[in-house]
Amino acid sequence: MTAHAESEAEPVTPGVEAADDEDEDLYEDARRARWTATVTGALLTLMGLTAALMRVGGGVPALVPAAYGSGSAVCVLAAALGARGRTRWALWLMILGVMVMALGDQFD
């Protein structure tokens, strides 16, 4: 009976196990990239909104808080794209959002 049970078991191929491990590693890398893009975009958004709210009450031109708000809106879009797996687009949008915020800081 043991010979029959052994013959029913599927043979283990070393190449298949290695491919499964590689697929799991790629899946984990992609998941980590999505989380990183989402969290970074959300943090940049919060920082931009905080800076915009701090500048609204001060005696600065209206362009400064508008630039911070616009940059944080771009970072919101980047966070949404990062959550959907578009991490390259999210990276470039985060860079663009920070550049808009920095431009607003230059008008201060």
C-alpha positions in Angstrom: 0.0 0.0 0.0 2.8 2.4 0.6 4.1 2.0 -2.9 0.7 2.9 -4.3 0.5 6.0 -2.1 3.9 7.2 -3.2 3.0 6.7 -6.9 0.0 9.0 -6.5 2.0 11.8 -5.1 3.1 14.4 -7.6 6.8 14.4 -8.4 8.7 17.4 -7.0 10.6 19.3 -9.7 13.4 21.6 -8.4 12.8 24.1 -11.1 9.1 24.5 -10.2 9.9 25.2 -6.6 12.5 27.8 -7.5 10.0 29.5 -9.9 7.4 29.6 -7.1 9.9 31.2 -4.7 10.9 33.8 -7.4 7.2 34.6 -8.0 6.6 35.1 -4.3 9.7 37.4 -4.1 8.4 39.5 -7.0 5.0 39.7 -5.5 6.5 40.9 -2.2 8.6 43.4 -4.0 5.7 44.8 -5.8 3.6 45.0 -2.7 6.3 46.8 -0.8 6.7 49.3 -3.7 2.9 50.0 -3.7 2.9 50.5 0.1 6.0 52.8 -0.1 4.5 54.9 -2.8 1.2 55.2 -1.1 2.6 56.1 2.3 5.2 58.5 0.9 2.5 60.3 -1.1 0.2 60.6 1.9 3.0 62.0 4.1 4.0 64.6 1.5 0.3 65.5 1.1 0.0 66.1 4.9 3.2 68.1 5.0 2.0 70.3 2.1 -1.4 70.9 3.6 0.1 71.7 6.9 2.5 74.2 5.3 -0.4 75.8 3.3 -2.5 76.2 6.5 0.4 77.7 8.3 1.1 80.2 5.5 -2.6 81.3 5.0 -2.7 83.3 8.2 0.7 85.0 7.7 1.5 88.1 5.7 2.6 86.2 2.6 1.4 86.5 -1.0 -1.6 84.2 -1.8 0.6 82.4 -4.3 2.6 80.7 -1.5 -0.3 78.7 0.1 -1.8 78.1 -3.3 1.5 76.5 -4.4 1.6 74.3 -1.3 -2.0 73.3 -1.8 -1.4 72.5 -5.5 1.7 70.5 -4.7 -0.1 68.5 -2.1 -3.0 67.8 -4.6 -0.4 66.3 -7.0 0.9 64.2 -4.1 -2.6 62.9 -3.4 -2.8 61.8 -7.0 0.6 60.2 -6.6 -0.5 58.3 -3.6 -3.6 57.0 -5.4 -1.6 55.9 -8.4 0.9 54.2 -6.0 -1.9 52.3 -4.4 -3.1 51.0 -7.8 0.4 49.8 -8.6 1.5 52.6 -10.9 4.7 53.2 -8.8 6.8 54.9 -11.6 4.1 57.4 -12.3 3.6 57.9 -8.6 7.3 58.6 -8.1 7.4 61.2 -10.8 4.2 62.9 -9.6 5.7 63.0 -6.0 8.8 64.7 -7.4 6.6 67.2 -9.3 4.5 67.9 -6.2 7.5 68.6 -4.1 8.9 70.9 -6.8 5.7 72.9 -6.9 5.8 73.2 -3.1 9.5 74.3 -3.3 8.5 76.9 -5.9 5.9 78.2 -3.6 8.5 78.4 -0.9 10.7 80.6 -3.2 7.9 83.2 -3.4 7.9 83.6 0.4 
